[in-house]
Amino acid sequence: MAKETNTQVANVREQRARHRKRKCDGRKPCATCVRYEYQCEYTASGKRASLVHMTSDNAPETLPRQQSWPEVQPSVVQLQAHPLSAPGARFHHRGILDPVKTRFVRANSAIAFPRILGMDMEAESIPRLHSFAWNLGLRTEEQDLPVDVNSIIPYGEFQRLSAVYFSTVKRELGLLEEADFGEKSTARYANTQGYNELDLIILMVAALGSFFSSNPHPREADCIQIVKSILITKRMAVNPSYQIVAAWILLTIYLRCTGRPHGSWVASSMALHQAEASGLHKEMQTIAVVYPAASAADHKLVKTRRKLFWIARALNIVLSFEYGRSRVIFDVVTTKKFAPDGVGFAHQYVELADILPSDFVDREREPDPPAALGATLTRIEEIQTESHFITILKADLAFAIYRRLWLMSLTDAKDRAESILNIGKAALIAAEALLETRTPWWNVLHAPFMFVCVTLAVGTPRSFSYVAEAMTLLDKIAEAYPTHMVLEARNQAVAMVRMFRQRKEKELEALSALPATSPPADAPTVGSGMSQNPCLTDLDWTLGLESFQWDTFLNPQLVMSSQQQGGFANNLGPNDALGF
């Protein structure tokens, strides 16, 4: 009986394999559908337990309900029945990934069409995903030169610098897993022959460790120059690997700590473009994968892909928002965010970047941009963190929002001034804490300087009370790091305060130049009906009262009955009436 049941299962043929007259291996998806990137469908009533067995006379026979179909994780997204028969847009938006070369393109790409066409023709030899006929090929491509990392940073020094990196940079930005990287870097130092993209990561980790170390390595600049040379002049011409994306991210962090804003912004944009070229913005289950790929259940690979993409994206958004440049925008992102590890704060960096609005506002979707900025500021204020770096980053972003509000609407800027001051005050405390430990994150200087500018822009007595504290911190930073950049910022802050004071003094002088005036003399109280009317002041109040009997009227002993009152009134003549 068991043999008969197994025969029934084996005889159930997948619809497309049967239609194309190709063998079905009974898996889901089957090998044929994986090869041709079809949607794998079995003849069924819609329930996995009700698969249909096609007998020789084509009469459907329902399999026993207890029988289940074996499943594996799909390596092909099940979005359409065939690449060229999808309804509507004919799947031009769908992504295709070559996991061997980590090359990602949309299905409408010129390099994807020969392969799709070969699939449609059901060719035995399907064209590979390749840039056929991209140009005439008149020049040879540059070859990668080997890098001897041991001659640049000896292994013992690298271990010291690597420890600094993982205790500082990894804690805040979450890139690289220490145990896995330590194992791979040790193996690379044991055999440094030939070219290996891991060398770029090793050199960047050493450079960042040197930057944050109290004892910098003398060849830190050489590490950066070698990495730049390989990334820009050589590796830009070929498909990127995950190591290349990681190297661009690390270079972005280093340039943000040491260089001008344009360089770090360009590097962050390049990191995201390389992430897109690697398909990191898509979950593996949502794209078509050509050739055998790593299992979707490979949790280490999934975690690496997610971290690389979201950290690269967060760096680009934050740098663009601060610098006032365009960010890299993706049409569709299916990659899920990575989970917090319980030790670092990279997830909060990503969270802060994710809530920042774009400077290019669609008025139909967001009719009130100042209100949207205010809502973002509220969310920034609500984020609680134990990281000094994230605390200062919150201030950087809050100041960036205030600058936009100040330029858009002074009313909205004034309404949120208290929130800005509270966030800025916390940033001063965090910056001083990092200064004491000599941890030279870029915002240790940037946040106090911007806080001085913001307090002057707010222009209230409370905001002025923070100027002295911020200036004192800038003096301490200048004492600890007497570089051109720090002294320039400190001197500019002093100049800003001086200019603001001069302006206030000029306003006071203008008020003091007004002519002195004595206070008005107190005027007699005048009733509401006694306004100073010239007609009333000239009126003769005794007119017609010469014959009035004042003695009788003013006699307090005079008591009159109602009859007497009537008689008295009747005895008055026309000239004796009270109405004159």
ZIDA-V546335 format. One record per backbone hydrogen bond with DSSP energy under -1.0 kcal/mol. NH is the residue of the N-H (numbers start at 1). CO is the residue of the C=O. Records with the same first field share a line. If there is no record, write none. Layout:
NH->CO + CO
This chain:
5->1
6->2
7->3
8->4
9->5
10->6
11->7
12->9
15->41
18->14
19->15
20->16
22->17
34->30
35->31
36->32
37->33
38->33
45->50
50->47
52->43
53->61
55->59
58->55
61->53
63->51
67->64
72->28
79->77
85->82
92->89
94->91
96->105
97->288
98->103
103->98
104->277
105->96
107->94
109->106
113->109
116->112
117->113
118->114
119->115
120->116
121->117
122->119
123->118
130->128
132->130
134->131
149->147
153->149
158->154
159->155
160->156
161->157
162->158
163->159
164->160
165->161
166->162
167->163
168->164
169->165
170->165
172->168
173->169
174->170
181->177
182->178
183->179
184->180
185->181
186->182
187->183
188->184
189->185
190->186
199->196
200->197
202->198
203->199
204->200
205->201
206->202
207->203
208->204
209->205
210->206
211->207
212->208
220->217
223->219
224->220
225->221
226->222
227->223
228->224
229->225
230->226
231->227
232->228
233->229
234->230
235->230
237->234
245->241
246->242
247->243
248->244
249->245
250->246
251->247
252->248
253->249
254->250
255->251
256->252
257->253
258->254
259->255
264->260
265->261
266->262
267->263
268->264
269->265
270->266
271->267
272->268
273->269
274->270
275->271
276->272
277->273
278->274
279->276
280->275
282->279
286->283
287->284
288->95
290->97
298->295
299->297
302->298
303->299
304->300
305->301
306->302
307->303
308->304
309->305
310->306
311->307
312->308
313->309
314->310
315->311
316->312
317->313
318->314
319->315
320->316
321->317
322->318
323->319
324->320
325->320
334->281
335->281
345->171
349->345
350->346
351->347
352->348
353->349
354->350
355->351
361->359
366->362
372->368
373->369
374->370
375->371
376->372
377->373
378->374
379->375
380->376
381->377
382->378
391->387
392->388
393->389
394->390
395->391
396->392
397->393
398->394
399->395
400->396
401->397
402->398
403->399
404->400
405->401
406->402
407->403
408->404
409->405
413->409
414->410
415->411
416->412
417->414
420->416
421->417
422->418
423->419
424->420
425->421
426->422
427->423
428->424
429->425
430->426
431->427
432->428
433->429
434->430
435->431
436->432
437->433
439->434
441->439
444->441
446->442
447->443
449->445
450->446
451->447
452->448
453->449
454->450
455->451
456->452
457->453
458->454
459->455
464->460
465->461
466->463
470->466
471->467
472->468
473->469
474->470
475->471
476->472
477->473
478->474
479->475
480->476
481->477
483->481
487->483
488->484
489->485
490->486
491->487
492->488
493->489
494->490
495->491
496->492
497->493
498->494
499->495
500->496
501->497
502->498
503->499
504->500
505->501
506->502
507->503
508->504
509->505
510->506
511->507
512->508
513->509
514->511
530->527
533->531
537->533
538->534
539->536
543->540
545->542
550->548
553->549
554->550
558->555
565->561
566->562
567->563
568->564
569->565
570->566
571->567
576->573
580->577
